[in-house]
């Protein structure tokens, strides 16, 4: 089961690409659907999900308990996502896969640890919440925070991101808008490391050291979030470093927002140039 638990956790974290200037956090018409085990419950959940999508923002939950074993699952997205059927389908598919994997791993843990006094061994939790970073005429930039608990002292937090292209009807990793990881590192690396040092010194105080275990990670290891202050173009970039990426678990996520500069514009692929503008 330990192998299965690690595999489930790895699957959750693999979804992460991914601080952000979440410019448009939405909470319009939030609805909640709770599904239970069984075929009838699945049909009910599907109907409830359709109703939620029509209403706007979606907050889905599926929780279970068996004696001391508890399983909690939550997945949500804002109204802007519900307005795009193809994007709803994509996120619904991810949600359903993650839920099925969690249920299977939880049931396996219950069987393995039956009769043992180990509550944490049979408790599972997952939560993923999508938010709007920027809503431009053509592009919808989204970020997600998620948390996974598969037993032990604590769970793990991470981040995800995607950009939806309304014209192409396609979703992609924001990093795909840039010519290469090296180009993005050249454009943002120095500013990122300087800003990260300031933030780490604030949190760690006298415990901070330039020679510590955690050095400044490359942009490739971060979640990159194209943001906007004018709702017309991407003119700022949010960077998120999840726990263990730039610091210890106790330090939490580090968030930095940097302006789009001439160097950043140089790193943007030609087909996305029109979507970016230097910050003023």
C-alpha positions as CSV (number, residue, x, y, z in Angstrom):
1,X,0.0,0.0,0.0
2,X,2.9,2.4,0.7
3,X,3.9,2.1,-2.9
4,X,0.3,2.8,-4.0
5,X,0.1,5.8,-1.6
6,X,3.3,7.2,-3.1
7,X,2.0,6.7,-6.6
8,X,-1.2,8.5,-5.8
9,X,0.7,11.4,-4.2
10,X,3.0,11.6,-7.2
11,X,0.0,11.7,-9.6
12,X,-1.4,14.6,-7.7
13,X,1.9,16.5,-7.7
14,X,2.5,15.7,-11.4
15,X,-0.5,18.0,-12.2
16,X,1.5,20.9,-10.7
17,X,3.6,23.1,-13.0
18,X,3.3,25.0,-11.0
19,X,3.0,33.8,-6.3
20,X,0.6,35.4,-7.7
21,X,-1.3,38.4,-8.4
22,X,-4.5,36.6,-8.6
23,X,-6.3,39.6,-10.0
24,X,-9.8,38.2,-10.2
25,X,-10.7,35.8,-7.5
26,X,-14.3,34.9,-8.1
27,X,-17.1,33.6,-5.8
28,X,-20.2,34.1,-7.9
29,X,-23.1,31.8,-7.4
30,X,-21.1,29.0,-5.7
31,X,-22.8,25.7,-5.6
32,X,-21.8,22.5,-3.9
33,X,-22.5,18.9,-5.0
34,X,-21.8,15.9,-2.7
35,X,-21.6,12.5,-4.3
36,X,-21.6,9.2,-2.4
37,X,-20.6,5.7,-3.4
38,X,-22.7,3.7,-5.8
39,X,-24.1,4.0,-9.3
40,X,-27.2,6.0,-8.4
41,X,-25.0,8.5,-6.5
42,X,-22.7,8.8,-9.6
43,X,-25.7,9.7,-11.7
44,X,-26.9,12.2,-9.1
45,X,-23.5,13.8,-9.0
46,X,-23.4,14.2,-12.8
47,X,-26.8,15.9,-12.8
48,X,-25.7,18.1,-9.9
49,X,-22.5,19.0,-11.7
50,X,-24.5,20.1,-14.8
51,X,-26.7,22.3,-12.6
52,X,-23.6,23.8,-11.0
53,X,-22.0,24.6,-14.3
54,X,-25.1,26.5,-15.4
55,X,-25.2,28.4,-12.1
56,X,-21.6,29.7,-12.3
57,X,-18.8,28.8,-10.0
58,X,-18.5,25.1,-9.1
59,X,-17.5,23.6,-5.7
60,X,-17.6,19.8,-5.8
61,X,-17.1,17.6,-2.7
62,X,-17.1,13.8,-2.2
63,X,-16.4,12.7,1.4
64,X,-16.6,9.3,3.1
65,X,-15.9,7.7,6.4
66,X,-15.5,4.1,7.6
67,X,-15.1,3.9,11.4
68,X,-11.9,6.0,12.0
69,X,-11.0,6.1,8.3
70,X,-11.9,9.4,6.7
71,X,-11.6,10.5,3.1
72,X,-12.2,14.1,1.9
73,X,-12.1,15.4,-1.6
74,X,-12.9,18.9,-3.0
75,X,-12.4,20.4,-6.4
76,X,-13.6,23.8,-7.5
77,X,-13.5,26.4,-10.3
78,X,-14.8,29.9,-11.0
79,X,-17.7,31.0,-13.2
80,X,-15.3,32.0,-16.0
81,X,-14.4,28.3,-16.4
82,X,-18.1,27.2,-16.4
83,X,-18.6,29.6,-19.4
84,X,-16.3,27.4,-21.5
85,X,-17.7,23.9,-22.1
86,X,-14.4,22.5,-23.4
87,X,-12.6,23.7,-20.3
88,X,-15.3,22.3,-18.1
89,X,-14.8,18.9,-19.8
90,X,-11.1,19.1,-19.3
91,X,-11.3,19.9,-15.6
92,X,-14.1,17.5,-15.0
93,X,-12.1,14.7,-16.5
94,X,-9.1,15.5,-14.3
95,X,-11.4,15.7,-11.2
96,X,-13.0,12.4,-11.9
97,X,-9.7,10.7,-12.4
98,X,-8.2,12.1,-9.2
99,X,-11.3,11.1,-7.2
100,X,-11.3,7.5,-8.6
101,X,-7.6,7.2,-7.8
102,X,-8.1,8.5,-4.3
103,X,-11.0,6.2,-3.6
104,X,-9.0,3.2,-4.8
105,X,-5.9,4.1,-2.7
106,X,-8.0,4.8,0.4
107,X,-9.8,1.4,0.2
108,X,-6.5,-0.3,-0.2
109,X,-5.1,1.5,2.9
110,X,-8.2,0.4,4.9
111,X,-7.6,-3.2,4.0
112,X,-3.9,-3.1,4.8
113,X,-4.2,-1.4,8.1
114,X,-7.3,-3.1,9.3
115,X,-7.2,-3.7,13.1
116,X,-4.2,-1.5,13.6
117,X,-4.2,1.6,15.8
118,X,-3.0,4.1,13.1
119,X,-5.6,6.7,12.2
120,X,-3.3,8.7,10.0
121,X,-2.6,5.6,8.0
122,X,-6.2,5.4,6.8
123,X,-7.0,9.1,6.4
124,X,-6.9,10.8,3.0
125,X,-7.5,14.3,1.7
126,X,-7.4,16.2,-1.5
127,X,-8.4,19.7,-2.4
128,X,-7.8,21.7,-5.6
129,X,-9.2,25.2,-6.2
130,X,-8.8,27.0,-9.5
131,X,-8.8,30.8,-9.6
132,X,-8.7,33.5,-12.4
133,X,-5.4,35.2,-12.8
134,X,-6.3,37.3,-15.8
135,X,-9.3,37.3,-18.1
136,X,-8.3,38.9,-21.4
137,X,-10.3,39.1,-24.7
138,X,-8.6,36.0,-26.1
139,X,-6.9,34.3,-23.2
140,X,-8.1,33.1,-19.8
141,X,-5.2,32.6,-17.4
142,X,-5.9,30.3,-14.4
143,X,-4.0,29.2,-11.3
144,X,-4.8,26.4,-8.9
145,X,-3.7,25.6,-5.4
146,X,-3.9,22.0,-4.3
147,X,-3.3,20.0,-1.2
148,X,-2.8,16.2,-0.9
149,X,-2.8,14.1,2.3
150,X,-1.9,10.4,2.0
151,X,-1.1,9.7,5.6
152,X,1.8,10.8,7.9
153,X,2.5,13.9,9.8
154,X,1.2,16.3,7.2
155,X,0.1,16.6,3.6
156,X,1.8,18.4,0.7
157,X,0.8,21.6,-1.1
158,X,1.5,22.5,-4.7
159,X,0.3,24.7,-7.6
160,X,-0.9,24.4,-11.1
161,X,-1.6,26.7,-14.0
162,X,-3.1,26.8,-17.5
163,X,-4.0,29.3,-20.1
164,X,-7.1,28.9,-22.2
165,X,-7.0,30.2,-25.8
166,X,-10.6,31.1,-26.8
167,X,-9.8,31.3,-30.5
168,X,-7.9,28.0,-30.7
169,X,-10.1,26.4,-28.1
170,X,-7.1,24.9,-26.5
171,X,-5.5,24.9,-23.0
172,X,-1.7,24.9,-22.4
173,X,1.0,25.4,-19.8
174,X,1.8,29.2,-19.6
175,X,5.5,28.3,-20.0
176,X,4.6,27.2,-23.6
177,X,4.2,30.9,-24.5
178,X,8.0,31.4,-24.2
179,X,10.7,30.3,-26.6
180,X,12.6,28.1,-24.1
181,X,13.3,27.6,-20.4
182,X,16.7,29.2,-20.9
183,X,15.1,32.3,-22.4
184,X,12.6,32.6,-19.6
185,X,15.4,32.1,-17.1
186,X,17.5,34.9,-18.7
187,X,14.5,37.2,-18.7
188,X,13.3,36.6,-15.1
189,X,16.0,34.7,-13.2
190,X,17.9,37.6,-11.6
191,X,14.8,39.5,-10.5
192,X,13.2,36.4,-9.2
193,X,16.2,35.4,-7.0
194,X,16.6,39.0,-5.6
195,X,12.9,39.1,-4.7
196,X,13.0,35.5,-3.3
197,X,15.9,36.5,-1.0
198,X,13.9,39.4,0.4
199,X,10.9,37.2,1.1
200,X,12.9,34.4,2.7
201,X,14.8,36.9,5.0
202,X,11.4,38.3,6.1
203,X,10.1,34.8,7.1
204,X,13.3,33.3,8.5
205,X,14.9,36.4,10.2
206,X,18.2,35.5,11.8
207,X,17.9,31.9,10.6
208,X,18.4,33.0,7.0
209,X,21.7,32.1,5.3
210,X,22.9,32.4,1.7
211,X,24.6,29.1,2.2
212,X,21.5,27.3,3.4
213,X,20.2,24.0,2.0
214,X,17.7,25.7,-0.3
215,X,19.2,27.8,-3.1
216,X,17.3,29.9,-5.5
217,X,15.5,27.5,-7.9
218,X,15.3,28.1,-11.6
219,X,12.2,29.4,-13.3
220,X,11.6,26.0,-14.8
221,X,10.9,24.7,-11.3
222,X,8.2,27.3,-10.6
223,X,4.6,27.8,-11.5
224,X,4.5,30.7,-14.0
225,X,1.3,32.8,-14.1
226,X,0.7,35.4,-16.8
227,X,-1.2,38.3,-15.2
228,X,-2.7,41.6,-16.2
229,X,-3.5,45.0,-14.6
230,X,-5.3,46.3,-17.7
231,X,-7.4,43.3,-18.7
232,X,-6.1,43.7,-22.3
233,X,-2.6,42.3,-22.3
234,X,-0.3,40.2,-20.0
235,X,1.9,42.8,-18.4
236,X,3.1,41.0,-15.3
237,X,4.3,37.5,-14.4
238,X,3.5,35.7,-11.2
239,X,5.9,33.1,-9.9
240,X,5.1,30.5,-7.3
241,X,7.5,28.2,-5.5
242,X,5.7,25.5,-3.6
243,X,7.0,24.1,-0.3
244,X,10.4,22.3,-0.7
245,X,11.1,24.1,-3.9
246,X,12.6,27.3,-2.5
247,X,12.3,26.6,1.2
248,X,11.2,24.2,3.9
249,X,7.7,22.9,4.4
250,X,7.3,25.3,7.3
251,X,8.1,28.3,5.1
252,X,5.2,27.6,2.8
253,X,4.8,28.9,-0.7
254,X,6.8,31.8,-1.9
255,X,5.0,34.3,-4.2
256,X,6.6,36.9,-6.4
257,X,5.1,39.1,-9.1
258,X,7.4,40.7,-11.6
259,X,6.6,43.2,-14.4
260,X,6.8,42.3,-18.1
261,X,10.0,44.0,-19.4
262,X,11.7,44.2,-22.7
263,X,13.7,41.1,-21.7
264,X,10.5,39.2,-21.1
265,X,9.0,40.3,-24.4
266,X,12.1,39.0,-26.1
267,X,11.5,35.6,-24.6
268,X,7.8,35.4,-25.8
269,X,7.1,33.2,-28.9
270,X,6.1,35.1,-32.0
271,X,2.6,33.8,-32.0
272,X,1.9,35.2,-28.5
273,X,3.7,38.5,-28.9
274,X,0.4,40.4,-29.3
275,X,-0.9,39.1,-26.0
276,X,2.0,40.7,-24.0
277,X,2.9,44.3,-23.3
278,X,5.6,45.9,-21.1
279,X,4.4,47.1,-17.7
280,X,4.0,50.9,-17.4
